[in-house]
Amino acid sequence: MTKIESVHKTVLLNETIDGLNLKQDSVVLDATFGGGGHSREILKRFPKVKVIALDQDKSVWDGNEKRISFHNENFRDLDKVLNVSPKSDLGEAPSLTWGKKVDGIIFDLGLSSDQLENSGRGFSFLKGEPLLMTMKKNPSEEDLTAGEIVNTWEEKNLADIIYGYGEERFSRRIAKGIVEARAKAEIKTTTDLVKIISDSVPAVYRRARLHFATRTFQALRIAVNDELRSLQTGLEKGFDALKEGGRMSVITFHSLEDRIVKKFYKKMEQEGKATLINKKPILENEENLKKNPRARSAKLRILEKI
């Protein structure tokens, strides 16, 4: 089977790595490996740095980079990875710093372009795919999917998550449309769902710059993967795993994530446990935005543990 060529462009690459203030013997935890851009650039700049990488999507890892210890885990379980024997379900991993703290942590919370374009799991509203939206490559029958949500959840619950996780002002109309549509036929694909959303919102909303399905798809993806609670847990465990003087770089792509990160950083600062490296979020520069418009919403915040 031919490997699909990656289309992912790493966001805020230099700013994220420079902000970690790494040394040649540092150990870095890449909590969201994705396309691997941050990890590979780190190893290019610092040949002796060790990288431990996590991603719950197994398909992102091709096994070619021997200097990266990859683990098929959600970052909410990073403490287990850092404290277990050096072996993942993908085979024997290099012996690194098991049971020890790390010098730097990266959280890049964006959905990679590869997942949008190539996963076939329904992340993109521009393609006709099954309504899965799970980060897992091979979800089990027990795993929650977007299809299960839109076909079984009550109208009020649908409206609540579409508004709460998507900040969608037409959430009630969309939830009502979903319930009415599924009474006639099961909602099976992204195409089905986009049609329902289109029929549920005003014509002027359909012509807006932001695609009318964006917020609903975001909400469903967050709900399926329990992303906000995972982020809170990952930040707490990640901070515990940092050495004194170690830094955490977090890239967010929407206001809900950024709010959680900002609040957590502020709490650590107020408790005298950390220093904010940048008071305001770092944004992608205009030159890179021309090449990658999806990076427009990206915000980078960096924290140093005291």
N, C-alpha and C positions, 0 to 999 in steps of 0.2 A: 504494500500500500504506500503510495507517494505521500510524503509529509507535506501538509499545506504550508506554504511560505508565510512567515509571520508578517503581519501588517501593523504590528503594534509600534507606536512611537512613545518612548519614555518621557514623561512629563517632569519638568523641573529637575532634570538630571544633575546638572552641575551644582545647583543651589542645594539640593538634598545632600549630596555627598560632601561638598565643602562644609556644610553646616555640621556634619558629624565630627569634624576635627580629628580625623583618624591618624594613627601612627602606623609604622610598618608592621608592628606585631599585634595590631588590634584584632578583636574578634567581633564580627557584625552579625546581627540577626536580621535577615530580610524576611519580615513577617508576612509579606504579600508578594511572593516571587513573580507571579504573572509572566510577562514576557522576558523577565530576567535582566532587563536593562540596567537597573541599579547595581545588581550583584556583579555582573560582568564588567561594568565600568570600574567598580571598586577594585576588582582583581587586576584589571589592566593598569590602574594607577599604583596599586599597592600589591605587588606580587606575593608578599608574605602574609598578607591579611587572610584570615580564615572566615569563611561565610557559612552560616547555617541558614538554610532557606525553608520557608513553609509555604504551602498552598494547598487548599482543600480540593483544587481542581488538578487531578493527576495528569491530565493531558498537557499541562504546561511544561512538563519535565521530559527532556529527551535523553537524559543520562550521559550526555557528552562531556560535561564540565566536571572533571574529577576533583577540582578544588572546592566544589560546593557540596555540602552535605544537605541533601534535599529530603524533606519529610512531608508526606501527604497528610497534612493536618490543618485544621482551622487555627488561626492565631490565638483564639480563646484558650487553646490547650498548649500554649508555648512553654508553660512551666513543666509540663510532662516531657516535652521534647528535650529541654535543656537539662533534665535531671534523670533521664533514662539511659540505658546502655546505648552505645552508638550504633544503632541498627534501625533502619526504617523498613516499611513493608516493601520497599523497592530494592532491597538488598543491603549488603554491608556498607556502612558509611565510614568515612575517615574519622579517626579518633581526634576529637577537637577539645572542647573545654567543658565536658559534661559535668554537671554539678557546680560549675563556676559561673560567675557573672560575666556579662558581655560589655564591650566598650561602646557599641552603637546599635540602634534599632531603627529600622525603616518600616513605616506603614504607608503604603501607597494604596489608598482605598478606592481608586477608580476601577471600573470594569474595563479590562483590556480590550483593545480593538480586535484582538484575535477571538475573544469570547463573543463579542458582538457579531463579527463577520463569519466566523468559522465553526462555532461550537455546535450549532444546530439545536440548541436548547431553548430557543425562544426569547433571548435577551433583546433582540432588535425588533422594533415595530415595522421595519422596512423589509422584512423577509417573512415568508410563510413557513413557520416552523411549529413543532408541537409546543404546547404551553407548559414548559417545565420550569425554567428560570432558576434552577438549582445550580450552585457552583460545583456540585459533585459531577464528575464525568459519567458515572454509572449509578444513578440513584436507585435505591431499593424501593420496594412497594410501600414501605413504612415512611419513606421520606415525603415531606410536604411538597407539593408542586403548585404552580400558579393555576393549573387546570382544576385542581381540587378546590382551591379557594374560590374561583369564579363560578364553579358549578355547584358548590355545596354550602358556602357560607351564607348566613342571613344577610338581608339587604342592609341593615343597620351596621353590621360588622364590616361589610364591604365598604360602605361609605366612610366609616371611621378610619380604616387603614388607608384608603385612597386620599383622604384629607390629611390624616396624621402623618403618614410616611411620604406622601407625594405633594402635600401642600396644594392640592388641586381644588380650586374654588367651585368646580362643578361636580364634586364628588357624589353628591346625592343623586343628581341626574344620571351620572354614569352608573352608579350602583343600581338604580331603578331600571336602567336600560339593560344591564347584565341579567338581572332577575327575570325580566320580561322575555329576553332572548332565549335564555336557557330553558324556559318553560316550553318553548317550541322545539328546540334541538340543543344537544350538548355543544358547549363551546370548546372546540378541540384545538384550534390553531391561533397563532398570533394574528393572522389575517381576519379570522372571525372576530377577535376581540377589538381590533382596530376599527372594523366596520361598526361595531356596537358603540364604541366611544364616539366615532364620527357622527352617528345618528343621534347621540345624546347631548351633544354640545352645540352652542349657537354657531351659525355660519361664520360670523366674524372671528370666532375663536379658532376655527379650522384654518383661517388664513393668516394667523399670527406667525411671527418669526419662529417661535418655539413650537415644534410639532405638537399637535393637540393630544397625542397619546403618550408623550414623554413622562409626565408626572404619574399617570396611572401605572405605566410599566415600571417606573422606579419604585413605586409603593409596593407593588406585587413582589418585585425582586427582594426588597428589604424584608418583607414579611416572610417570604419563603426561606430566606437564609438567616433570619433573626439577626440582621446585621448591626442594629444599634446596640443591642445588649452584648453582642460579641465584641463590638468596639470598646465599650466601657470595660468589659472584663479584660480584653487584650491590653488596653492602656495600663490598667492597674497591675497586671502580671508583668507587663513589659517594664514598667518603672521599677518593680521589685527586682527584676533580672539585671538591671543596669548597675555597673560599678559606680562608685563615687567619681564624678567628673565625666561620666559617660553621657552621651546625648541621644535624644530621640527625635527623629524627623517624621512628621506625619503630614501626608498630602490628602486633603479632603476635596470632594467634588460637589457637595451640596450643603445647604445651611444646617440641616439636622446633624450631619457628621461634624461639621465645623463647630457647632455649638457645644457638642459633647467634648471635643478636644480642647476648646478654649476654656471651658468650665473646669476640666480636669487639670490643665496646666495652671490655671489661676489658683486652684485649691492647693496644689503642690507648692506653689510660690508662697502663698499665705501661711502655709504650715512650716515654712523655712526649709523645705526639702529640695527645692529646685530654683533655678534661675531661668527666666525667659530670655532666649538668645535674640529673638525678634519680637518686639512688642506688637507689631502689626504683621499680618500674614504676608508672605512673599508670593508674588504672582508671576506667572509666565510672561516673558518679554514678547514684544510685538512681533519680532522676527520669527520666533518659534510658533506664535499663534497663527501666522500666515500658513505655515506648514501643517499645523495641527489645531484646527479651530476647536476641537473637543476640549482642549486644555484651558479654554477661556474661564471656566468656573473653578479651576484648580487653585487651592490655597495651601501653602506650606507653613507649618509652625514647628519651631525647634525649641527643645527644652534641655537644660543640663542639670543633672542630678548633683546635689551638693553633698 
